[in-house]
Amino acid sequence: MELLEEILAKENLNKAYKKVYQNKGASGVDGITVEQVGEYIKENKERILNQIRKRRYKPQPVRRVQIPKENGKMRNLGIPTVIDRIIQQAIVQVISPIFEKQFSETSYGFRPGRSCEQAIVKALEYLNDGYDWIVDLDLEKFFDTVNQDRLITIIGRTIKDGDVVSLIRKYLSAGVMVNGVKQATKVGTPQGGNLSPLLSNIMLNELDKELEARKLNFVRYADDCIILVKSEKAADRVLVSITRFIEKKLGLKVNAEKSKVTRPTETKYLGFSFWQKNDKWKPKPHLKSYQKLQRKLKELTKRSWSISLSKRIEKINYLVRGWVNYFRIANMKSKIEEIDKHLRTMIRVVIWKQWKKITRRQKALEQLGVRRDIAHSVACTRKGYQQICKTDWLKFAINIDRLRKRGLVFLLDQYQKVHVEI
């Protein structure tokens, strides 16, 4: 069977539809939602399939949205129409296994059965083997600068079905819609499309093969790549020569300001940094990862936010579980104990504010075991929210066990539950 027919097979398209439907997501420029697309497919399926087979299908331009980055800048995100997401997913399901055979063992991003955690574990192996000088490569606006001609040439070496290659090319050049105006996309592969992760790995596999040919140790997750060597001199030499390869051979841009030679303790890779104990390197969350978590917790515990305590706790728990599970191999017990302590104070502030009036505060404190005279004194205090919620009486009334019974998940509890020592 021709590759295109494998992509357009009923079973493959149904699988792609289910995947896109499960992922939900916003609608594209045509306004059709994932809930509405089923009816659209029933009415237009044969027409779309015939157009694809005859190379007459024209993907809709992607809808451009911008999302804020940690550094205050904006990242461009392209949202294809739901029908185009389904077609892209159908392509990925068929050609991904073909390219998987070619990909490097130390490439971990957007690949089945691979994760950020595995990338960090591999980096630790290299560090503990003595490769503790790191070349930290930063590809400038990778998804926006991919040379489409080079990418199509690379794809064509493996995919011999011209219809499939033509369809991929059309998705690359579909254009973007910005404020109602279509703009051409002569370079790049829009972030947000189902094809983009695979296409990025196909492009950067060329870098992987070059690093392997030079017998260099590296770990790559999408466009985040570090190379690990044994000396500063070797690291300086590698940074210069690999930068030259990336820019001349791949046509990509290396960010000279952010790409650097560094030590493990100064590295931020996939949110992790590293520290040494008894001559062994171990992982820990980077300072910026802690700061990002604390910012999010601060947002979720704003006392001005009109939301029920149960809903607030549900959102906090979702954040806590996700963050701790991601960093489960890291050493962070003392740091998260500090964050938990502050989180308890903030939750007490929320509860104290919700009690509002003196009579209600006094009654609530009495019900929680505080003596009547002390409950009255505490309820009448003019101290600020933070100050009163750090007092022993509030800590006694709204103690850790009571917060746990209310459903709140603490970072340390979750860490002790999922931590994996490596």
KEZA-148559 format. One line per 4 residues: number of its first residue (from 1); their letters; for each residue y, x, z of C-alpha. Coordinates in steps of 0.5 Angstrom, whole numbers, plus 2048, in hexadecimal, padded with zeros to 3 digits. Example, Ala and Ser with C-alpha at 12.3 -4.5 7.8 and 13.67 -1.06 7.14 Angstrom:
1 = AS = 7F7 819 810 ~ 7FE 81B 80E .
REM end
This chain:
1 = MELL = 800 800 800 ~ 807 802 7FE ~ 80B 804 804 ~ 810 7FF 803 .
5 = EEIL = 80B 7FA 803 ~ 809 7FC 80A ~ 810 7FB 80C ~ 810 7F4 809 .
9 = AKEN = 809 7F2 80C ~ 809 7EC 810 ~ 806 7EF 816 ~ 80B 7F4 816 .
13 = LNKA = 811 7F0 815 ~ 80F 7EB 81A ~ 80E 7F1 81F ~ 815 7F4 81D .
17 = YKKV = 818 7ED 81E ~ 815 7EC 825 ~ 818 7F3 827 ~ 81F 7F1 825 .
21 = YQNK = 81E 7EB 828 ~ 81C 7EE 82F ~ 822 7F3 82F ~ 827 7ED 82E .
25 = GASG = 82D 7F0 82C ~ 834 7EE 829 ~ 834 7EB 822 ~ 837 7EF 81C .
29 = VDGI = 83C 7ED 817 ~ 839 7E7 815 ~ 839 7E4 81C ~ 832 7E2 81C .
33 = TVEQ = 82F 7E3 823 ~ 827 7E5 824 ~ 826 7DE 826 ~ 829 7DB 820 .
37 = VGEY = 825 7E0 81B ~ 81E 7DD 81B ~ 821 7D7 817 ~ 825 7DC 813 .
41 = IKEN = 81F 7DF 811 ~ 81B 7D9 80F ~ 820 7D7 80A ~ 822 7DE 807 .
45 = KERI = 81B 7E2 808 ~ 819 7E2 801 ~ 820 7E3 7FE ~ 821 7E9 803 .
49 = LNQI = 81A 7EC 801 ~ 81B 7EC 7FA ~ 821 7EF 7FA ~ 81E 7F5 7FE .
53 = RKRR = 819 7F6 7F9 ~ 81E 7F6 7F3 ~ 822 7FB 7F7 ~ 828 7F5 7F7 .
57 = YKPQ = 828 7F4 7FE ~ 82F 7F6 801 ~ 82F 7F7 809 ~ 835 7F4 80C .
61 = PVRR = 83A 7F9 80F ~ 839 7FA 816 ~ 83E 7F7 81B ~ 842 7FD 81F .
65 = VQIP = 843 7FC 826 ~ 846 802 82B ~ 843 803 832 ~ 846 808 837 .
69 = KENG = 843 80F 838 ~ 843 812 83F ~ 849 817 83D ~ 84E 811 83B .
73 = KMRN = 84D 811 834 ~ 849 80C 82F ~ 842 80C 82C ~ 841 808 825 .
77 = LGIP = 83C 804 825 ~ 839 800 81F ~ 836 7F9 820 ~ 832 7F7 81A .
81 = TVID = 830 7F0 818 ~ 82A 7ED 81C ~ 826 7ED 815 ~ 828 7F4 813 .
85 = RIIQ = 826 7F6 81A ~ 81F 7F3 819 ~ 81E 7F6 812 ~ 820 7FD 815 .
89 = QAIV = 81B 7FC 81B ~ 816 7FA 815 ~ 818 801 812 ~ 817 805 818 .
93 = QVIS = 810 802 81A ~ 80D 804 814 ~ 811 80B 813 ~ 811 80D 81A .
97 = PIFE = 80A 80F 81B ~ 80A 813 814 ~ 810 818 817 ~ 80D 818 81E .
101 = KQFS = 808 81D 81B ~ 80E 822 819 ~ 812 821 820 ~ 812 827 825 .
105 = ETSY = 80F 827 82B ~ 815 828 82F ~ 819 822 82C ~ 819 81C 831 .
109 = GFRP = 81E 817 82E ~ 81D 811 82B ~ 815 812 82B ~ 810 80E 82D .
113 = GRSC = 80D 810 834 ~ 812 815 835 ~ 818 815 83A ~ 81E 819 83D .
117 = EQAI = 81A 81A 843 ~ 815 81E 83F ~ 81A 822 83B ~ 81D 824 842 .
121 = VKAL = 816 826 844 ~ 815 82A 83E ~ 81C 82E 83F ~ 819 82F 847 .
125 = EYLN = 813 833 844 ~ 817 837 840 ~ 81C 839 845 ~ 816 83B 84A .
129 = DGYD = 813 83F 845 ~ 81A 843 845 ~ 81E 840 83F ~ 824 83F 844 .
133 = WIVD = 82A 840 83F ~ 82B 839 83B ~ 82F 838 835 ~ 832 831 835 .
137 = LDLE = 833 82F 82E ~ 838 829 82D ~ 838 825 826 ~ 83E 822 825 .
141 = KFFD = 83E 81B 823 ~ 837 81C 821 ~ 836 815 81E ~ 83D 815 81B .
145 = TVNQ = 83C 81B 817 ~ 835 81B 814 ~ 835 81D 80D ~ 831 817 80A .
149 = DRLI = 82F 81B 803 ~ 82C 821 808 ~ 828 81B 80C ~ 826 818 806 .
153 = TIIG = 823 81E 803 ~ 81F 820 809 ~ 81C 819 809 ~ 81A 819 802 .
157 = RTIK = 816 81F 803 ~ 811 81B 808 ~ 813 814 805 ~ 811 813 7FE .
161 = DGDV = 812 80C 7FD ~ 819 80C 7F9 ~ 81A 804 7FB ~ 819 806 803 .
165 = VSLI = 81E 80C 802 ~ 823 808 7FE ~ 823 802 803 ~ 824 808 809 .
169 = RKYL = 82A 80A 805 ~ 82D 803 804 ~ 82D 803 80C ~ 830 809 80C .
173 = SAGV = 836 807 808 ~ 836 800 80A ~ 83D 801 80C ~ 841 7FF 813 .
177 = MVNG = 845 7F9 814 ~ 84B 7FB 818 ~ 850 7F5 81A ~ 84E 7F1 814 .
181 = VKQA = 84E 7F7 80F ~ 848 7FA 80C ~ 848 802 80C ~ 844 806 808 .
185 = TKVG = 83F 80B 80C ~ 83E 811 808 ~ 83B 815 80E ~ 838 813 814 .
189 = TPQG = 833 80E 817 ~ 835 809 81B ~ 833 809 822 ~ 830 802 824 .
193 = GNLS = 82C 801 81E ~ 824 801 81F ~ 824 807 81A ~ 829 80B 81D .
197 = PLLS = 824 80E 822 ~ 81F 810 81D ~ 824 813 818 ~ 827 817 81D .
201 = NIML = 820 81A 81F ~ 81E 81B 818 ~ 825 81F 817 ~ 825 823 81D .
205 = NELD = 81D 825 81C ~ 820 82A 817 ~ 823 82D 81D ~ 81D 82D 821 .
209 = KELE = 819 830 81C ~ 81E 836 81B ~ 81E 837 823 ~ 816 837 822 .
213 = ARKL = 817 83C 81D ~ 81B 841 821 ~ 816 840 827 ~ 81B 83D 82B .
217 = NFVR = 81A 838 831 ~ 81E 832 831 ~ 81E 82B 833 ~ 821 825 82F .
221 = YADD = 823 81E 831 ~ 826 81B 82B ~ 82C 81F 829 ~ 82C 822 830 .
225 = CIIL = 829 829 830 ~ 828 82F 834 ~ 825 836 832 ~ 823 83A 838 .
229 = VKSE = 822 842 838 ~ 822 848 83C ~ 828 84B 83C ~ 830 84A 83B .
233 = KAAD = 830 84E 835 ~ 82A 84B 832 ~ 82E 844 833 ~ 834 846 830 .
237 = RVLV = 831 849 82A ~ 82D 842 829 ~ 833 83E 82A ~ 837 841 825 .
241 = SITR = 831 841 820 ~ 82E 83A 821 ~ 835 837 821 ~ 836 83B 81A .
245 = FIEK = 82F 838 818 ~ 831 831 81A ~ 838 831 816 ~ 836 834 810 .
249 = KLGL = 82F 832 80F ~ 82F 82B 812 ~ 836 829 811 ~ 837 827 818 .
253 = KVNA = 83D 829 81D ~ 83C 82D 823 ~ 841 82C 828 ~ 844 833 82A .
257 = EKSK = 847 830 830 ~ 841 82D 833 ~ 83B 831 831 ~ 83A 837 835 .
261 = VTRP = 836 83C 839 ~ 835 83A 840 ~ 830 83B 846 ~ 82C 835 849 .
265 = TETK = 830 834 84F ~ 836 833 84A ~ 832 82E 845 ~ 833 827 844 .
269 = YLGF = 82D 825 840 ~ 82B 81D 83F ~ 82E 81C 846 ~ 82B 822 849 .
273 = SFWQ = 82C 828 84C ~ 828 82E 84F ~ 828 831 856 ~ 823 837 858 .
277 = KNDK = 81F 837 85E ~ 81A 83D 860 ~ 81B 840 859 ~ 819 839 856 .
281 = WKPK = 81D 835 852 ~ 81E 82D 854 ~ 822 827 851 ~ 827 823 854 .
285 = PHLK = 82C 81E 851 ~ 832 821 84F ~ 839 820 853 ~ 83C 81C 84D .
289 = SYQK = 835 818 84E ~ 837 816 855 ~ 83E 815 853 ~ 83C 810 84E .
293 = LQRK = 837 80C 853 ~ 83D 80C 858 ~ 842 809 853 ~ 83D 804 851 .
297 = LKEL = 83B 802 859 ~ 843 802 85A ~ 843 7FD 855 ~ 83E 7F8 857 .
301 = TKRS = 840 7F8 85E ~ 847 7F6 85D ~ 849 7F1 862 ~ 84E 7EE 85D .
305 = WSIS = 848 7EC 859 ~ 847 7E5 859 ~ 83F 7E5 859 ~ 83A 7E3 85E .
309 = LSKR = 837 7E8 863 ~ 830 7E7 860 ~ 832 7E8 858 ~ 836 7EE 85B .
313 = IEKI = 830 7F1 85E ~ 82B 7EF 858 ~ 830 7F3 853 ~ 830 7F9 858 .
317 = NYLV = 829 7F9 859 ~ 828 7F9 851 ~ 82D 7FF 851 ~ 82A 803 857 .
321 = RGWV = 822 802 854 ~ 824 804 84D ~ 828 80A 850 ~ 823 80D 855 .
325 = NYFR = 81D 80C 850 ~ 821 810 84B ~ 822 816 850 ~ 81B 815 853 .
329 = IANM = 819 81C 852 ~ 820 81F 855 ~ 821 821 85C ~ 827 81D 85F .
333 = KSKI = 825 81A 866 ~ 82B 81D 86A ~ 830 81B 864 ~ 82D 813 863 .
337 = EEID = 82D 813 86B ~ 835 814 86B ~ 835 80F 865 ~ 831 80A 869 .
341 = KHLR = 835 80A 86F ~ 83C 809 86B ~ 838 803 867 ~ 836 800 86E .
345 = TMIR = 83E 800 870 ~ 840 7FD 869 ~ 83B 7F7 86A ~ 83D 7F6 871 .
349 = VVIW = 844 7F6 86F ~ 842 7F0 86A ~ 83F 7EC 86F ~ 845 7ED 874 .
353 = KQWK = 84A 7EB 86F ~ 845 7E5 86D ~ 845 7E3 874 ~ 84D 7E2 874 .
357 = KITR = 84F 7DE 87A ~ 84F 7E1 881 ~ 84B 7DB 884 ~ 845 7DC 87E .
361 = RQKA = 845 7E4 87F ~ 844 7E3 887 ~ 83F 7DE 886 ~ 83B 7E2 881 .
365 = LEQL = 83B 7E8 885 ~ 839 7E4 88B ~ 833 7E1 887 ~ 831 7E9 885 .
369 = GVRR = 831 7EB 88C ~ 838 7ED 88E ~ 83A 7EB 895 ~ 83F 7E5 895 .
373 = DIAH = 845 7E9 898 ~ 844 7EF 893 ~ 843 7EA 88D ~ 84A 7E7 88F .
377 = SVAC = 84D 7EE 890 ~ 84A 7F0 889 ~ 84C 7EA 885 ~ 853 7EA 887 .
381 = TRKG = 854 7F2 885 ~ 85A 7F4 881 ~ 856 7FA 87E ~ 855 7FB 877 .
385 = YQQI = 84F 7F9 873 ~ 84C 800 873 ~ 84E 801 87A ~ 84B 7FB 87D .
389 = CKTD = 844 7FC 879 ~ 843 803 87B ~ 843 801 883 ~ 83D 801 887 .
393 = WLKF = 83D 7F9 888 ~ 83D 7F8 880 ~ 838 7FD 87F ~ 833 7F9 885 .
397 = AINI = 835 7F2 882 ~ 834 7F4 87B ~ 82F 7F9 87C ~ 82A 7FD 877 .
401 = DRLR = 824 7F8 878 ~ 828 7F2 877 ~ 82B 7F4 871 ~ 824 7F6 86E .
405 = KRGL = 822 7EF 870 ~ 828 7EC 86C ~ 824 7F0 866 ~ 829 7F6 865 .
409 = VFLL = 825 7FC 863 ~ 827 803 865 ~ 827 809 861 ~ 823 80D 866 .
413 = DQYQ = 81E 807 867 ~ 81D 807 85F ~ 81D 80F 85F ~ 817 80F 864 .
417 = KVHV = 813 80A 860 ~ 814 80D 859 ~ 815 815 85A ~ 811 819 857 .
421 = EI = 811 821 859 ~ 810 826 854 .
REM end
